[in-house]
Amino acid sequence: MNNQSAFPEPPPGCPAHNSGRRVPMYGPEFAADPQAYYTYMRHFGPTAPVELAPGVDATLVTDYSAALQLLQNPDTFRKDSRRWRDLNEGRISPDSPVLPLLAPRPNAMFTDGAEHMRLRHAVTDTLARIDSHQLSRNVERVSSYLIDQFSSRGSVDLLNDYAKLLPLFVFNELFGCPAEIGDRVIFGISGMFDGINAEKANEVLGQSVAELVALKRAKPGEDVTSWLMQHQAQLTDEEMAHQLVLLLGSGAEPTRNLIGNAFHILLSDDRYSGGGLLLEDAIDAALWNSPPMSNYAPHFPVADMEFAGAQLRAGDLMLVSFAAANTDPALAASRQMRSKRAHLAWSAGPHACPAKDPAQLITMTAIENLLKQLPDIELAVPEESLTWRPGPFNRALAALPARFTPIRAEKQPNLPPQQDNVTVDARGRASGKSEKGGLWSSFLSWWRV
């Protein structure tokens, strides 16, 4: 499904067809075959005019060399979205589903210069304290818990029953989230990236991490939140909250997508299912051809300028298409073979992802543990019937049905996750829980038995 299609004009179903309008990056058509859209976009040159959501215009960089030029030139292209002209001039709706991922935030992603370096050092120094062996053990335990929930059924949705939940649980554990906060963190991250009531989800996530900061100020522990708080950068409570939103959101969602996309390759490509290539190769193929965050890295030119043949105005929203750049026809296949690190799935330059090593470790461990326990797992539906979640930023399946030989259920104190038992009131507080609590509550109850 990652092969490029040759469309001399906008792909079928594209509203830009025969109209000259911006190319829309939302809706089921784009989600079904984004490479067809990237192929069409290339007729504009290294950049293309796109629409991320109704009324949200942007310029998308689809060329590998141009993407590197933008990502590695922080003097010309800034990250602070307070520069976003359309937002400042009131052209972006406050309830736009893409706004929570583009709006200004005082965190390491949306700052520049000395302030960015201060926040970035706090983040990277903190992440460096993670014990990879302990992280691997935690992932295995979360993985085994989730597998226990469906192993006796003989079937599973690998996306929603496994890939989606595992990184959320792992990150809640890493960041020291108690049950009552962790359940709302899960609600907030899921809603913000799915674009479902994104404004409320963003609010809930912000309030939840603010409570986590207050808790760790009073009672620090051996967790990422406490370590970040203890860093010599001396982050304020507001700065702490915004770094946590960044780390939890940008860690959990891309890891979910990477796990899902790697499983998709493993179960649909005979080269992997037949044992001819390694799991690491499947993960690498996902990073090259279906990067979990396919289009992101918002930047804003500091002045009116020409870039890669396009005329830009100061404050224009620019995004990088990691997926299009990685599959740029000008990028020879031999280059992919020579260096696995040449892809842009983790971005590049001063804002490259600082959490790629933990994310890859979580992905590798999660897939290895499931394949070890369910060695005959296979797709339960034809590969061509799979659907992808709409949205401009992610490359993410909506579901990945699989089947396997059921494992006889043993008597054990597991508590199945409660998917729909957390409601959020007008103040963003979780309520209306069942007796077993929410997803994170259920897992913690099992963990402590």
C-alpha positions, 0 to 999 in steps of 0.5 A: 500500500506504500507504492507510489501511484502515477496521477497526472492530475489530482487523485480521484475524489480530491476536491482540487481536481480540475479546480486549482485549489489547495490539495486537501490533506484530510478525509478518507481519500487522502488517508487511503492513498497519501502517496498518490497525493504526494505524487500529484503534489510534486508537480508543484515542485519541492513544495505544494499548497495544501489545506490541513483542515477546512480553512487551515492553509499551509505549504508542504515540503515534499522534496528531501533536499528542501526538507533538510534545508528547512529543518537545518536552518533555524535562523530563516525558519522559526518554530514559534507559532506566535508568528503564524500570520493566519492565526494572528489575523483570526483566520483559524477557527478556535475549534479547528481540529488541527489547532491543538497540534499547531497552537503556540506553546512554551515548550521545546518544540515551539521555541527558538534560540536560547530558550529552545536550548534551555528547554531542550537540554532539560528534556534530553538530560531527563530522557537520558536518565531512563534505564533502558533495561528497566524500560524494556521490562516495563514494556514486557509487563504491559505487553503481557497484561494486554495480551492476557486480555485477548489471548483466549479469544483467538482474535484481536484488533492489534491497533485498538487493543494493543498498539494504542494502549501499550505506549500510553500505559508505558508512558504513564508509568515512566512519568509517574502518573497515578490512576486518577491522573493517568486515565485523563491523560489517556483521554486527552492524548487520544482525543487530541490526535484523533481530532474528536472533540480535540479542544476539550481533549487538549484542555483535559490533558493540560489540566491533568499534567498540571495536577501531575506537576503539583503532585510531584512538587509535593512528593517527587519520585523516580520518574521522568516528571520528577527528574525534569523538575529537578533539572538545573534549568529550574522549570516553572510549573507552567513550563513543566506542564507544557513539556509534559504535554509535549513528551506524553503526546509526541511520545505516545501517539507516534509510538502507537503508529510505529507499532501498528505500521510495523505490524502491518508490514510484518503481517502483510508482506511475505518477506517478513511473515516468511522469516526472511527479514528481521523485525528490525528491518520491518520497523526500518521499512515503516520509518522509511515508507510509513513514518508514524508522523507523516506530515508535521514539523511546523515552521514559519519563515521570518521574512518574505522570501523565495524558497525552493521555487515558492514565494513565501510570506513571513508567518506562513505555516510550513510543514515537512512531509516526512513521508513524501521526502522519504519516498522522493524519487530523487532519493536513490534506493541505494542511499536507503540501503547505505544508511538507515539513519538517512530517513526523516521519520525522526525529523532533523536539525535542532528540533529532531526528536529527542525520544527516538531511542526509547520509542524504538525500544518500546516498539521492538519489545512490544512486537517481539513479546507479542510474536513470542506469545502468539507466534502464528498470528496473521491478518484476519481480513484481506490486506486491501480492506484495511482502512487508515485514520483520516487526518493530515499529520498521522499515517495510522491504521484505523484497525488491524484485525488479526487471528491466532490459535487461542491460548487457554485462559488461566485463572489469574487476577486480571482486570480487563480494560474499561474502554468507555467508563471515563467521562469528563465534566465541563471543568475537564475532571474525570467522573462517572467511572465504573467500579473498576475505574478507567484504563490506567486504573485497571492496569495499576490494579492488576500490576499491584496484585 
